[in-house]
């Protein structure tokens, strides 16, 4: 078996051992979405018009929720140190680590997004586009968030700091993502927004693992 | 002295500490002069605008501040790059000294912009593309400042903030573009901006003030970098001598 696939599978297996980590973002994602119909008037078109924004902000918060523990365990157990001194590419390890983080925390969000679509009276015919957008967007958000987690690795109580680092950088993803959902809901051509999201996706996947690796190395340099 | 040897010499904090004093003084005087001339030209000599009356005059503070807010971020990004690649201590000190200044310029640009918006647009805040991206830039500055100060070891904080600044520097144009795109889709452009068709009598004070703000920043950043260096190198001989004398 390809060693990188093996690494990816091991990471998934470790996460699966702690199912709480898989469930928590999922529950959080549904509860936040469920608060909006309660606080806004569920009748009328207000909810349907707000649905794209609600779903995207909600997804971003759900990704953010898991970030603090992303590298924490590996750091405390000394695994990360082994990665840094190992001759194999740290960038690739980071890439697969974040990919497994995405699979565990964001893929379930994609799978239950049909439920949110029903709750928030988002038109069903836009579901496919919404899910494509969420796929591109959550991967990008995971990588940007992982950078925040890597930069604050050695700090205690880092979640507030991660929020300050991560949220401003992530605004373009949110803008294009929510707009792709709006276009989908109105049955307009969503491709402009999706292409831009895809651009951010490839840009982030290409560049950010390098920055994350540099950030992880800092923690072990001095 | 060639540029290369000058660059190598800058790697030495005592050398920088020595030469920054006359340079800082020169910058301070030039900046003060330019700002006074520019303000006189902008607030007294320039005629009132035919539409905005005297309200447009806030532009003489607003535009240079907004320009500086981007310029200072570029300075931080370049210094971060130099620090990470050539491990130059001075570059980190300049970046750390610049970040609060840049945040202050951004805050001034935001405040003057919304003060101008109240009489002109009828509200203090509009989700205008420029306002929004300026606000995001302000948050980025806060992130860089906070990250730099969060670590016990200053070197770790410097490097972490440097990586964030470099990623932020790539992100700033993307943010600007995305916000522009978003804004044109959601609401018609509420404001076409002060285009380059400004009358010369109104334009020259603006250019003078922009140059003045650059020198003002140059003075402040040299002054702050000196204190940063003293703090960071407090246990070295040269710093002990400076503090002692």
Interface residues (C-beta under 8 A of the other chain):
Chain A: X147 X151 X152 X154 X155 X161 X164 X165 X167 X168 X169 X171 X172 X175 X176 X179 X196 X200 X207 X208 X211 X214 X215 X218 X219 X221 X222
Chain B: X84 X136 X139 X140 X142 X143 X146 X147 X150 X151 X153 X155 X156 X159 X160 X163 X164 X166 X167 X168 X170 X171 X174 X175 X177 X178 X179 X181 X182 X185
